[in-house]
Amino acid sequence: MIWRTIPALASLVILAGCPRQALFVVLPNAEGGGVGAITIEEEKTVTTLDQPYATAESRAGSTAAIAEAQGNISVIFRSAIAAQPILPHHFRLYFILGSPEPTPESKAAYRAVFDDTKQRPVYQIEVIGFTDTLGDLPSNQALSLARAAAIRDTLVRDGLDRQAISIAGRGKRDLLVPTADQTPEPRNRRVEITVR
């Protein structure tokens, strides 16, 4: 009986001293959004983590939730956190009626587009222009493209790479605010900018 107990205790010590094979942590969205969830399926266990900084470790073919201080998580994953790409951002700028000139408010808001882009080591910018339903299709198509080009040209003038900026004009298609034809609607006179 004693001989059987000693190997059992030795096995427990060996298993307890088993090195961590993997560490799983749910990090909150840095942009202030929600938190995702992960499910880890091992040979012997299934563990779900769905709270900010919820942590589990894998040892000897099974996974268990553990308590890990947020400070330790920051140290352990410092390199991975620093390597996370910046999420894409979306901006909307509005234009003066019949013009490729942004409104005064949008001229001020433009700075956020530029600042967001400059903080990225690599970037791609998509600028799509739109109009309201005043005017005919060819005129609106040309105006929407001129609006997108005006923003691209401003970004290039401020030092961004022209090759990283694509533009398109959608005319009066894809209205932000649905209206009847020949209706002036300031919110439809816009460019949509995605920076990634």
Secondary structure, DSSP 4 states (H G I P E B T S, - for coil): -HHHHHHHHHHHHHHHTPPP-EEEE-PPPTTS-----EEEE-SS-EEEE-STT-EEEEETTEEEEE---HHHHHHHTHHHHHHPPPPPEEEEEEB-TTSSSBPHHHHHHHHHHHHHHHT-SS--EEEEE---S-S-HHHHHHHHHHHHHHHHHHHHHTT--GGGEEEEE-TTSS-SS---TT---GGGSEEEEEE-
